[in-house]
Amino acid sequence: MTSWDPSDIVGPDGEDWRVPVAELAARQNRLAEFLAEVGLPGALIQHPVDLYYYGGGRQDGSLFVPAQGAGGSVEAGGNGPVAFVRRSFKRAVWEAGGDDAPHMTKPFPRLSTLAETLRDMGATSAPALQFGEAPGSFTSRFASALASLGDCSDVTHLIHRQREIKSDWEIEQMDIGASVQIRMFEAVQAVGGEGVSELDMVAAAEAVSRSEGFGGNIQMRRYPLQCDRGVIVAGRAGGIPSFFDSAVGGTGPHPLSGMGSGFNRVKKGEPVLVDLVHAHRGYMVDATRMFVSGQLSEAWQQRLDDMITVKEEVVDVLDQGLPCSEAWDKGHALAVELGYEHHLMGMRPDQSRFLGHSVGLQLDESPVVAAGFDAPLPVGGTMAIEPKAVYGDGSIGSEDTWVRDEEGMRPITADGAFPWVTEWDE
């Protein structure tokens, strides 16, 4: 007999931090519609982030979602979505909403009998798998086990497309995260100054984030799925590239953790770039502000002003509902005109080729302000817009997370609520 009770799993002050059942039901229904529209018979959701998105938790298992009208669906006389769980079964039931859950939860069958189990539920064709996001050795085992039902298609892009548009509840989580993020910047302001190390400042910001419920992981799509959520780089460290595809790399504390903050200390007059991520109930917000001991030089201040101008150009293009690739073209062209061709988003040969990335449950969602993304940021889309200039003696720039709603682009994070530059007293 298990000794724990669902009442043991609570948020602050006993709050219920589960995803609302109505959210889960709406997501599952929309996926079923999408699957039917593109002619897929169903999907077997297995990536942990998507298990949380569709099923309410990230237990060890798979969530079968039949296409609308396809075998296994309610319309076809089936039970609809079913979660197959290895562990923890009891927790999976509770996280999905208990008796109100929008799907059934069953123990995971032997892999050799999974196809037969789905067939007994009414499935007549193999469900699509997440080939584009789950490890190849993992998906290949399931594709082999389901071979008697046919070949498994890839559902990765369809899921990504659905998750581009956030619900009001999702935006609410990001708004709450933004309020915590301001306190993180305030913590950096309180402890930082000349002689303080990057890691000490990151620790102060992380203490705020963790105390408010940050789960400890930044979820990403792109392998190797590693990112520091607090990147604070002082002076020359801001010009050091890393493996990570972003404008600012940083030294990191050691080669295995070779990005972000290290043991460099703040020096008078040098720019200190503070790029912070906070995730509230899984939903991320991303913002960057500048700090300095004393005062920025005229040259650094001009660079910051120019990056803000580029940011405003990108926001204006997206606000008009124009393609993300056009926002890249115009933002990049303006930066080149202002003299940053060799310094925008890094220095050659380590320049990144984007000016904004969508965020949500993962830090690197789609679409991106980059070449090739020829659709607009959809209404309901959330994006971190972050033009930055990088030099050998430091980096500088701006970043806020935005949402495009029915009225246009709106900042979720601080925007004018926290200054672009904060000066520590000398």
N, C-alpha and C positions, 0 to 999 in steps of 0.2 A: 504494500500500500504506500502511495506517495505521501510524504509528510507535508508538502507545501500546499498552499492555497492561492488561487488567483489574486486574492486580496493582498498578497505579499508583493505583487508587481504593480507599483503605483508611481506616478510622477510626484512632483513637489506638493507638499500639503495634501497627499492622498488623491491627487487628480488622476483621472483616467486618461492616459496618453495613448490609448489605442486609436487606430484610424477608424473614423466613424463607419458603421456598416453601410450607410447610404453611399459613401464614397466608394467603398469596395464594390458594391453592387453596380454602381454606374460605370466603373472602370471595366468590370467583367462584361457587362452588356455592350459597352462600346467596342471592346475587343472582338466580341462575337460578331458584331455588325461589320467591323473592318475585315475580319476573316472571310465572311460571306461575300463582301464586295470584291475581294481579290481572288476568290475561288479556292481558298484553303479550307480543309474540312475541320480544322481545329488547331490548337497549340498546346504544347506541353511546356509550361513555364518552369524554369529551373534555376535561373540566375538569382542569387540572394536578394538583390535590389528589387527585381521584378516580382519575386515572391512577396516581398513587403508591399509593393505597390498594388498588386492585385489581390493578395491573400491576407494582408495585415500583419505578417511576421516573416522572419527569415529562418524558419526551422528547416531541418534536413528533409527535403522531400521534393515533390513535383506537383504542379497545379494544372490539371487538364481543363481547358476551356474549349468546348465545341463551338464551331461556327453556328451562327443563327440559322436554324432550320436543318442543320446537318445531323448525322447520327450521334446520339448522345445528348442532343439539345432538348430543352423542354418542349420546343415546338414539334420535335420529332418523337415525342413520347418518352424521352430520357429524363435524367435527373439534373441535367445542366452541369455546371462546373463541379469538379471533384478534386480535393486535395489528397494526395497520397503522402503520408508522413512516416518517416522512420523514427525521428525523435526531434523534439519532444511532442508526442501526440497530444497530451493533455494541454500543453501550452499552446499548441497550434490551434486547437479548438477554441480556447479562450481568446487568443489574439484575433481570431477571425470574427469574434462577436458572440461566441457561445451559441445559445439556442437561436439567436437572431442572425447567425452567419449566412451570407448569401450563397454559400456552397457547402456541399457535404465534405466531411473529413473521414478518410479511411486509412487503416494501416497500409504501409507500402507493401505490395505483393512482391514475391520473388521476381527478379528482373526477367527471368525466363518465361514467366507467366503474364507479364505486363500486357502484351498484345492481346492475349485471351481475355484478360480482365477488361480492357477497353472494348473489345468486341462484345462481351456480355453486357456492357453498358449501352450498346447501340452503335459504337463507332464502326464504320465500314472502310475507312481509309486511315493511313498513318498521319498522326498530327505533326505539324511543323515544329521544328526545334530551334534553339537559339545558337545556331552555328557561328554567328558573327560575334558572339560575346562569351560563350562558355568555352572551356578548353576543348581542343579537338579530340583528345583521348576520351573525354567524358561523353561528348555528344555522339561520337562514333559507336560507343557501346550501346547507347540507347537506340540509335538508328538501326544497328544490327538486331537488337532485341525486337524492334517493331517491324522488321522487314516483311513479315507475313501479311502485314496490312498495307504494304507498299513502300515507296520511297518517301523519306521525310524531307519536306521543303524547309526553307529558312524563313523564320518569322522575325528575325532581329530588326530589320528596318521598319516593319509595321509597328512593333512595340515602341521603337524610338519615336516614330511619327506621332503616335498617340500621346506619348509623354511630353511632347513639345508644348502642348496646351495645358496650362495649369488651371485647376478649379479655384473657386473662391476660397475654399478651405486650404488649399495648398499655398495660395498667396498669403493668406492669414498667417501661416506658419513662418513664411519668409519675412513678413513684417515684424513678427515677434523676434525672429533671429536678428533682424537689423537693429532692434533696440538693445539687444545684448552686445552686438558688435560695437556700438558706440561706447559702451562701458569698457570694452577691450581696448579701444584706442585711448580712452581716459586713463586706463591702468598703465599703458606705455608712457603716456605723458607724465604720470606721477612718479614712475621709477627711473625714467631715462634721464640722460644728460651726459656731459663729457665724462669719459672714462668708464661708462657702463657698457657691458658686453651685449651683443645681439641676443645671445641665449638667455640672459637675465631678463631682457625686455620681453622676449617670447614667453618666458615662464609666467610673467605677470599677466599677459594677455590670456594665456591658456588657463590660468587659475580662475579667471572670470568665466570663461567659456565652459570649463568642466563643471563649475559649481551650478551652472544653469542647465546642465543636462546633456552637454555634448558627449556623444558616445565613444569618441576616441579614434574614429576612422574617417578619412576622406575617401568617399567612393568615386572611382573613376572607371571609364570604359576602356581607355587605351592602355594596352600593355606597355610598361610593367606595373600599371595600377598603383603607383606610388607618388605621394605628394605631401609636403608639409603644409599644414593649414596656416601656420604663422611664418611668413617669410619676412624677416627684418634684416636688412643689409645696410651697413654703414660704410660710407665712403667708397674706397676702391673695391670692397667686396661686392658692391652693386654692379660692377663691370665684369665679374667673373661668370662665364657661362657654365651650364651644367647639362646633364642628360635630359633634363625636363624641357619640353617644348613650350617655353615661355620667354618673355623678354628678359626677365631677371632670374639668374641662377643662384648665385651666392655660394659660399664655400662649403656650407654644411659643417658639422662637427668632425666628421671623418669620412674616408672615401666610400664606405658602404652607404652612408647617408650623405651623399655628395651634392646636396642642394639645400637652399635655405640658410638659416642662421648658423653662425659658428662663434668662434671666440674673439672675433674682431670687436674693438671697442670704439665708441663714439669719439670723434675728434672735433674740435671746435671748427665751425664753419662748413663742415662736410655734410652733404645731404644724407639723410637716413630715410630710406624707403621702407614703409611699413604696410605690408600686404597681408590682410587677415581674412580668414574664412571662419564663419561659425555656422553650425548646422543645428537647427531646432527641429526635433522629432524627425531628423533625417534630411530636412530641407535646407540647402546651403544658400548663404549670401556671401558675396565676395566684394571687398572694397580695399582701396589703397589710399593712404595719406602720407604726406611728407613731414619729417621732423628735422630739427637742426639745433645744435648747441650754439647759441648766438644768433646769427642771421645768415640767410643764403646770400651768395654773391649775386650781382646783377645778372651774370651769365646764367647761373642756375635758375634764377627766378624767371628769366625770359624763356628758358627751355620748358619750365612748368607751364607758363602761360600759353606757350605754343601747343603743348600737349592737350591742354584744356580746350583750345580752339579746335584741334583735330577731333577731340571727343564730341564737341558740339556739332561738328559736321556729320559725324557718324550718326548721332542721335537724330538729327534733322532728317537724314535720308530714311532711317527706319521709321520715324514718326509718320512719314508720308506713305508708308506701306510699300516702299520700293524694295527690290531684292537685296539680300545681305551682300551679295557680290558687288552691287553698285555702291553700297556703303563702304566696302573695302576700297574700291577703285577711287572714290572721291576722297576718302580719308587719307589714303596713301598718297594720292596726287597732291593734296594740300600739304602733307608732311614733307614731301620732296620739294615743293615750292618754298617751304619755310627753311629748307636747308638740312633735312634730317634723313636723306636717302640712305646714308651709311650708318645711321644710329637709331632708326625707328625699330622698336621691339628687338633690340640687340645690336651687336656689331658683326660685320662680316667676319667669318663665314657662318656665324651662329645666330642669324636673324630669324625670328619667327614671322610667319606670313599670315597674321590675323590681327584684328583690332578688337575683337569681342568674341565671347564664347557663351553659349547658353548654359544655364545652371538649373539645378533642381535637386533630385536625390543623388545625382552625380555632378561632378565639377565640370566635366567636359561633354556636355550634352549638345545636341544639334538644335537649330542651325548655328553656323559660325560666321562672323564677319570676315570672310575670306573669299578668294577666287573659287568659283565652282558651286557656291551655294546660291543658286539663282532663284530662290523663292524668298519672299519676305519673312521677317519674324512674324509669326502668326499672332493674332489677337489672343491673349492669354500666355504668350511666350515670355520667358524671363531670361535676361542676358546681362552678363558682366561686360561692360565696355571699358577698355583699359589701354589707351595709347600711352606708351612709355618711351623715353629716350635714354639710351645707354652709352656711356663713355668709359674710358679706361679708369677714370677717377671717380666713377659713381653712376648712379641711375636716378631718374626722376620721372614722375608721371602721375596720372590720376586713374581712379577706377571706382565705379559704383555699379550696383546691380539694378537693372531696370525691368519693368514689366510694360508690355504694350497692351493697353486696354482699349475700350471702344472709343476713347477720346484721344488716344495717342500714347506716347512714351511717358511713363511716370517713374521717378526714382524710388526704389524700395529702400535702399540703404541711405546713408547719412546725407548725401548731396550737400546742401548748404547748412546742415545741422552740425557739421564738424568741419573746422577750417582746412583748407588745402595744405597749409603749412602751420605747424606748431613749433614755437621757439622755446627751447629750454633756457633758463637763465644761465649766464656764464658763471 
